[in-house]
Amino acid sequence: MGVLLTTLEFLASLLLIFLLGFVSVIVLEAYRRRHNNAHVEAPAMFEDPESLKQVPFPDIVDPAEKYLSLIIPAYNEEYRLPGTLNETMNYLQQRAANDKSFSYEVVIVDDGSKDGTKRVAFDFVKKYGVDNVRVILLGKNHGKGEAIRKGMLHSRGELLLMLDADGASKVTDLEKLENQIHAIARKDYHPGDSAAGEATFRISDIPIVAFGSRAHLEEKALATRKWYRNFLMKGFHLVVLLAAGPGIRDTQCGFKMFTRSAARKLFTNIRLKR
């Protein structure tokens, strides 16, 4: 009996040491990440491909100069990026031709790619002009989160859309997010009967975010995924539910739109790179 208790005590001690060590690692890593902010102030490089000169970048605190900014993070996307950019530019040019008040920019953030992503991006800058397509060079790989953050902080739009370089979402679907933002803004903003109040209304001044979602495709995806992927997905959804509350069914969709005010509040406070 005494040997059994000794063994149990020994195992309990090992378990306690493991748990304490595990918690310590989490705390230390959280502290390291919280105070590892060197990347936050690192300047973004913007190079004019014609003159090869550094061009000053706008800042998120500056007034909007465009109506819409599209931010595309890209890491080793030499082969998928051209298709996405062709589809995107065709849509934007057609919309600008039909609506003279519509202005846009595409900001490609090269996250330290090792392939020809930079060359592909600059080809589009030369084709469409530096005012409509711009490239941010991060120099080395920081992670998708930092690439998006840099793109947001140096964009000129009233509305800022992040979308993936692989073209997983149709660019035309941005109008669904755009319409939702305008509907909410009109509902929450009350300029009164003043014509001057209506004239000074800008969508960029109201903090609103619209998330794209693939939740409506979940049933089909469940049927094609392996059981263990479905199990992990459900577990992740439970964590999101506990952490963020109900109502958000797809956090990982790389298709989100922010008003300039919302982007300013959110992306100036982000500290994690990945």
Secondary structure, DSSP 8 states (H G I E B T S, - for coil): -HHHHHHHHHHHHHHHHHHHHHHHHHHHHHHHHHH--TTTS---EEB-TTT--B-----TTS---EEEEEEEEESS-TTTHHHHHHHHHHHHHHHHHH-TT--EEEEEEE-S-SSSHHHHHHHHHHHH-TTTEEEEE-SS---HHHHHHHHHHT--EEEEEEE-TT--S-GGGHHHHHHHHHHHHHHH---TT-HHHHHT--GGGS--EEE---GGGHHHHHHHS-HHHHHHHHHHHHHHHHHH-TT---S--SEEEEEHHHHHHHHTS-----
